[in-house]
Amino acid sequence: MAIEHTDNVISLHTAHSTYQMMVDETGRLLHLYYGRRSAGVMDYLIPYNDRGFCGNPYDAGNNRTYSLACLPQEYPTFGTGDFRSPALEVVTEDGKSGCDLRVTGVLVENGKYALEGLPAVHADSSEAQTLVVTLEDKNVPIKVELLYGVLPEGDIITRAAKITNTGNQRFYITRAMAVNLDFLTGPWDLLSLYGYQGMERQMQRTPVTFAEQRITSRRGTSSHQANPFAILAAPETNENSGSCYAVEMVYSGGCEILAGRDPYRATRLQAGLSEHLLRYPVDPGKTFVVPEAILSFSATGFSDLSIRLADCIRDHLMRGPYKHKATPILLNSWEGCYFTFDGNKLLALAKEAKEMDLDLLVVDDGWFGKRDDDTSGLGDWVVNEKKLGMPLTSLIDQVHDLGLSFGIWVEPEMVSEDSDLYRAHPDWALVTPGRYPVRGRYQLVLDFSRPEVVDHVYQQLVDVLDQRPVEYLKWDCNRSIADVWSNGTSDQGRVLYDYVLGLYDLLERLGKRYPKMLIETCSGGGGRFDAGMLCYSRQIWCSDNTDAIDRLKIQYGTSFGYPTDAMGAHVSKVPNEQCGRITPIETRAAVAMAGTFGYELDPAKMSEDDRNKVREQAAFRRANEDLIFFGDYVRLSDPYTSSFTAWSNVAKDRSAFLLTAVETGIQFADEPVRYVKLSHLNADALYRCSFDGKVYPGAALMETGIPLPQAKGEYHAFQWRFETVR
Ligand code: GLA
């Protein structure tokens, strides 16, 4: 049984972890424990002390040792004397703030709860159980249902909440967290992923301090800057040892993750919605759903934590035709052609792609409306046959006739002022009345909080996609939301949340209408790389920076919280378009092969030798799909500190692995030999290496490692497959 409920204690057990809470004598829900799997009741952990300036709730009477300012809680609210960050803040229409929640019900069900209109982990009744703890306030007509999903085999616990108005007066939600975790002991480090366009998900590790740290996006999207993922780790934790907790939002709008230590050395970790412009009205009888967060714990370091998260996303978030399937190797037109192409050029790309043994041609930006640069055309999803010189149907048919799949780029949430859509419906853009809007890449954002806007875009896309089978759709989003004003509502505090619901609605509808279509989402590269998106799209374009060496850090950070086979990664030309660096094509391919793998260049400008190499690379990737798409991704070095970056894709049964190592600096002839230390192998097995045919013992590979050859020149890569010797 994953969920145990005895008397007043509720325990959630997974294979390697236990999460425990308690309903105390006042009916409040206290948090007892989260960590290594454990039997028993951990209520002895809670200290009851009389602390100055820590108020006591009225029903504690004269007991000055009972204070919510100090007690560990499951869902702390503002207004109870807990002065730390609340999980929930509500304010009534007449200005009363706060609520005091007590447990009124506990329900355990088989299977995993779902959230209407929002992405969530899915699992059947043999894989998961759900706990619903209902809390109410005697004085404020509010019902809070805390939802816990427990996936014991995967070591995953999910959390979400539903907030219902049970009274007859509207209230507003101004802060809503999916998860609150109170730790009584410490100290802890916080690992988080910051970045910007072209350098997403850079790793930051800092101690959790007495000043609260917030990872917040105020951009309406999960953002390049503040990825909605964090790890709380004991300071000594590394890849293969130490305790660590991951929290990951399954949401693509603005999120907040907060970590702070209080003066009594307790740490609070929270994850939920960004407070930015949040003032969501909840009318009598209505329910507000707080998006889901995924939690996982590892007592054996970061690698196992990442593997658990990757498996959870692969098995329980991803859907569609490419769930548990390797994705096609594609050629994308963007860096090779930008906006300058016609149908014949695209057909030439398709022929080259076929000759190089690739699977799919993707026509990126520029095929619709008036779109010869990025100043116009967004919103007009009508094929520009004049530019193509042929109907889209003819282009698609010819690509299909070559034996290639066809894909196309769209940016459905955006509108250019120079577009027919904007001229017809200027009120559909998010613009604050009386102000000039902020432009981003010259464009404005459509008001996806309004169903009629979403319906219109849906119909336009359907008119294109219905023409012929389209096997792949790239969904882009090339700016942040700066002006939050909808002409469709008088409650502007709901717009950012409703926008995300509109976005999910459109993605869901397209996924249902085109069940065989592979969707790759994108936001100026990886500006919306989050678990919410992975419920609708099998892969996400990882970064607009295609430089293999910069990608090492981007992909390293991404791998902590996401399956690497979801990272859109392409080989592009050299010198690299973003930073001018020159790297060998083997290295570019080795790095892109960590992700979805494809090419983004003009093959006509490649040498015959390089085109042959592409064919070999495509064959190599196909031969290793079993490990890349179904194995465990294991980081073997830190690109911030090491002169090489290495990782392995290890078969779940440890029978084989693919080792990739990339040199990031020039090697001098007399430099010490560098060893890559493996992990997650079978210590008792012998592995034969595809490169030199030699046999290596698993234990020694993990203890001492394997020497990297001394290479002359810059940025060499090694990709070796190892198989157990039978
Ligand atoms: C964004 C994407 C790119 C490309 C361009 C097209 O920047 O990240 O891959 O699709 O838009 O305008």
Residues whose N, C-alpha, C, O or C-beta is under 5 A from the ligand:
A	BS01	GLA	W334 D364 D365 C522 S523 G524 G525 D544
